[in-house]
Each structure stands twice: as C-alpha cells, then as structure tokens.
Amino acid sequence: MADYHPKYLETYKKGHFKKIVRQLESALDSCELCPRKCKSNRNLDKIGICNTGKLAKVASYGPHHGEESCLVGRNGSGTIFFSNCNLLCNFCQNFDISHEGIGYEVSSIELAEIMLNLQKRGCHNINFVTPSHVVPQIVFALEIAISKGLNIPLIYNSSAYDKVETLQLLYGIMDIYMPDFKFMDPKVAKITCNAEDYPEVAKNVLKEMYRQVGNLKINKNGIATNGLLIRHLVMPSDFSGTIDVLKFITKEISINSFVNIMPQYRPEGRANKTPKISHSLKSDVYYKAINDADLLGIKNLL
C-alpha cells in the first residue's frame, strides 16, 4: 500500500479524532445514529432496534476471500462481522448474526487488537461488515489502533440504511464505502424490513458517500484503495427494483461507478413468509439485470 496513505492517518495526525470521539460518546446517551432514532441510552446499556448497548459485539473476524477480487487480492479482506443490525431484513443470509445476535462483546482495546491482528496477517484492508449501529465503537477502537500502527484502508460495508449526519462524522476516516442499495420501492422495504423510508435514505447515503470518496480507485496491483463500490442484490419478482436502482446510480451518482450486481439470493431467515421471495433467483432475471446495466452504460461491473 506504499502508493496510498489512508485518509485516517492525516485525520489522526491533525488531532481531529478527539472531537469526533467526544461527539459519538455523547450521541450514545440518546441514540439517533441511524434512521431508526430509537433514543436509547446505550451508554447505560439500554437497547433499541439494533439490540446493541455500550459495547459492540463481534460474530467473527478473519481474512475473507469471498469478497470482490479488488478487495481480496492475495491475502484476503480483513473482515470484522458485527453482530446485530439496524435494518433486519427478513431474508437475511446471516440471520443468526443479524437477528439472533450471535457473537461476543468487545472493548475498544479488544476491537483495536482485532484490527491490528488482521493487518499483521497481511490483509489488504479492514472491512467493517454491518457497522451502522456501532460507528462510535469503531471510531473509539480506531483511535487506539492507529496509535499502535494501523495503516491499511478501511471499508464501511453497510446496508445503506445509515444516517447522513453520522456518515459526515466519518469524513476523512473511511477510505472505501461499500453500501448495498437493496430496494427502490418503499412498500417492499416496509414488507421486508419495516423501513418504508429505506429507498430515500439509501439515495441520500450514496450521495454522501460519493461526495466523500468519489469513484473507486484501484492500484497497480489490482487492489482497491479508496472510493465507492456499490452492491445490489437481484431478488425474485423484481422485489429489488433493479432497473430503477441502476438508473439512479448512473444519473445521480456516477456513470463510472463500480457496481457489483449480485445473483446469490436464496430464501433464508423468514423469507418463506413473503411468497414473492420464498424461492431462489432465476438465472434469466439476473442476466436481464446485467443486460440492463450494459444498456445504461455501466462499464465498471464487478
């Protein structure tokens, strides 16, 4: 990574972390860090929809080779899977992690050590999976990890059900944003995750992420260093509104956006309770999505 220096190193050097940490500590007193706005006092371990109190929970961590090739490289993406979730899709493929909350609580020092361990193992980045509800805990740990030598890019890997004001606190900290723009229809978002506002929230979130980091940049070794990478899971019965998602990306984000149109939908969790998504994705639906992306001029498909 000699050709790229993570943004957070300069932010830390300038002393900006102290102010951000204070703001996030205070925010936990009446939590409105995500669009749910539960107002729980998480500093006193009062929990809201995300079922997370003062400490973050980690389900697992390690070098991950199943992500996009530009994140994985030779040594893997250093993923940290956080337990629980603020969106809670009924079809989640990690239902035991997001809904059932398997995992263990970690202190800031322990989370920092996890990051440093992944770096020591040669991972090309630190990949925070489902971070929206634990932004304060991540930043607290980062302050420690940076002081001990953390120097690889950071990935914010979220559902896009984030709050713009929270993301603004991460300006100059996150190198890569990797949101999953899930649905374009508010009714679908209501049915699947009781978040009718999801489409509008996601649009504003992608705009903010793009404002912060721009299009994805990949170094001479084929490894992404910074920028925006958008994921979109194609769903049966066009529940995801794929063509409208792709049109939004091309018209309001960037025609040069890097987009991963994903075909791996399968009915997990409580998907069987929603008839239109109670079956696996058919290949012709996926290939239509790829063709639509091509017709719209999206060239950077992953």
Buried (B, 14 or more C-beta within 10 A) or exposed (E): BEEBEBBBEEBBEEEBBEEBBEEBEEBBEBBBBBBBEBEBBBBEEBBBBBBBBBBBBBBBBBBBBEBBEBBBBEBBBBBBBBBBBBBBBBBBBBBBBBBBBBBEBBBBEBBBBBBBEBBEEEBBBBBBBBBBBBBBBBBBBBBBBBEEEBEBBBBBBBBBBBBBEBBEBBBBBBBBBBBBBBBBBBEBBBBBBBBBEBBEBBBBBBBBBBBBBBBBBBBEEEBBBBBBBBBBBBBBBBBBBBBBBBBBBBEEBBEBBBBBBBBEBEBBBBBEEBEEBBBEBEEEBBEBBBEBBEEBEBEBEB
